Amino acid sequence: MSRHPKAVPNDLSVGEMARRAGVPVSTLHFYESEGLIESWRTAANHRRYDRRELRRVAVIRVAQSLGISLAECRDMLKDLPCDRPLGKADWAAVSTEWRARLDRRLALLMRMRDRLDQCIGCGCLSLEACPLYNPSDALSKDGPGPRRWLDDA
């Protein structure tokens, strides 16, 4: 939380921010404690938000709905300026990194979708083709986890 000497035009109270963002006040407090958004206190000690924080909350909510962690959101949002309106170049710089991450995640999701209906619980007799079959834990020499699924992600 930062301190501003006076209210900023179009700033929002915590209740207004919560209503506009579609989240409980406790979510705003949590996002703030996690360094995802910022507020300030007025001389009367009231919490206020710059209206531009609504965009950050929207991005966080959509990202969370897609399984993106708050840590990843914080990592992306940390490079966006808080002291001025965001421009196209600001979003372009951030979106380049995120586009690559999302492309990798999409590829892995599609691979998992395509392989799940082939092997999970199928009882097939084609163990040589099964991406989960690992006789004598032979793949452990390559590292932990589902090696056949993640190595080519």
C-alpha positions in Angstrom: 0.0 0.0 0.0 1.4 3.4 -0.9 0.5 6.8 0.4 -0.9 9.6 -1.8 -1.4 13.0 -0.2 -4.9 13.5 -1.8 -7.4 11.6 -3.8 -6.8 10.9 -7.5 -9.5 11.8 -9.9 -11.8 8.8 -10.5 -10.3 6.8 -7.7 -12.5 4.1 -6.1 -13.3 3.2 -2.5 -12.6 -0.5 -1.6 -16.4 -1.2 -1.8 -16.7 0.5 -5.2 -13.6 -1.4 -6.5 -15.0 -4.7 -5.3 -18.3 -4.1 -6.9 -16.8 -3.0 -10.2 -14.3 -5.9 -10.2 -16.9 -8.5 -9.3 -14.9 -9.8 -6.3 -15.3 -9.6 -2.5 -13.4 -6.9 -0.6 -11.4 -9.7 1.0 -10.1 -10.7 -2.5 -8.9 -7.2 -3.1 -7.1 -7.2 0.2 -5.5 -10.6 -0.6 -4.4 -9.4 -4.1 -2.9 -6.4 -2.5 -1.1 -8.4 0.2 0.3 -10.6 -2.6 1.7 -7.5 -4.5 -0.8 -7.9 -7.4 -2.5 -4.5 -7.0 -1.9 -1.3 -5.1 -4.0 1.1 -3.0 -3.3 4.1 -0.8 -4.9 5.6 2.2 -6.5 9.0 2.4 -6.0 11.5 5.2 -9.0 10.0 6.8 -7.3 6.6 6.5 -9.8 5.3 3.9 -8.4 2.8 1.4 -8.6 4.0 -2.2 -7.8 2.4 -5.6 -6.9 4.0 -8.9 -9.5 2.9 -11.4 -6.8 1.5 -13.6 -6.4 -1.3 -11.0 -9.6 -2.7 -12.4 -7.7 -3.9 -15.5 -5.2 -5.7 -13.3 -8.0 -7.4 -11.4 -9.7 -8.5 -14.6 -6.5 -10.0 -16.0 -5.9 -11.8 -12.7 -9.4 -13.2 -12.6 -9.3 -14.5 -16.2 -5.8 -15.9 -15.7 -6.9 -17.7 -12.5 -9.9 -19.2 -14.3 -7.5 -20.7 -16.8 -5.3 -22.3 -14.1 -2.6 -19.6 -14.1 -1.2 -19.2 -10.6 -1.1 -15.9 -8.7 2.7 -16.1 -8.7 2.7 -16.1 -12.5 0.2 -13.2 -12.6 2.5 -11.3 -10.2 5.5 -12.0 -12.4 3.7 -10.7 -15.4 2.1 -7.6 -13.8 5.3 -6.5 -12.0 6.7 -5.0 -15.2 3.6 -2.9 -15.9 3.8 0.7 -14.7 1.5 1.8 -11.9 2.2 5.5 -12.0 0.7 6.2 -15.5 -1.9 4.9 -17.9 -0.8 1.7 -19.7 -0.1 2.0 -23.3 0.0 -0.4 -26.2 3.7 -0.9 -25.9 3.4 -1.8 -22.2 0.9 -4.6 -22.9 2.8 -5.7 -26.0 6.0 -6.2 -23.9 4.2 -8.3 -21.3 2.0 -10.2 -23.7 5.1 -11.5 -25.7 6.3 -13.4 -22.6 2.8 -14.6 -21.7 2.0 -15.7 -25.3 5.0 -18.1 -25.2 3.9 -19.4 -21.8 0.3 -19.9 -23.0 1.4 -21.5 -26.2 3.5 -24.1 -24.2 0.5 -24.7 -21.9 -1.9 -25.1 -24.8 0.4 -27.7 -26.5 0.6 -29.7 -23.2 -3.1 -29.5 -22.7 -3.8 -30.7 -26.2 -1.3 -33.5 -25.8 -2.9 -34.6 -22.6 -6.4 -34.4 -24.0 -5.3 -36.5 -27.0 -3.5 -39.1 -25.0 -6.0 -39.5 -22.1 -8.7 -41.2 -24.1 -6.1 -43.7 -25.4 -4.6 -45.0 -22.2 -6.1 -44.0 -18.8 -8.0 -47.1 -17.6 -8.3 -48.5 -21.0 -6.8 -51.9 -20.3 -5.3 -52.1 -23.7 -2.7 -54.7 -24.6 -0.5 -52.3 -26.4 1.8 -51.4 -23.6 4.7 -50.5 -25.9 2.6 -47.5 -27.3 1.3 -46.4 -23.9 2.8 -43.0 -22.8 2.4 -44.0 -19.1 3.9 -47.5 -19.3 7.3 -47.4 -17.6 8.5 -51.0 -16.9 11.0 -51.2 -14.0 10.9 -47.4 -13.6 13.4 -47.2 -16.5 12.5 -43.5 -17.1 13.7 -42.5 -13.7 17.2 -42.0 -15.0 15.8 -39.1 -17.1 14.4 -37.3 -14.0 11.2 -37.1 -12.0 7.7 -36.9 -13.2 5.9 -37.9 -16.4 8.9 -37.9 -18.7 7.1 -38.9 -21.9 4.4 -36.3 -21.4 6.6 -33.3 -20.5 9.9 -33.8 -22.4 8.5 -32.8 -25.7 6.3 -30.0 -24.3 
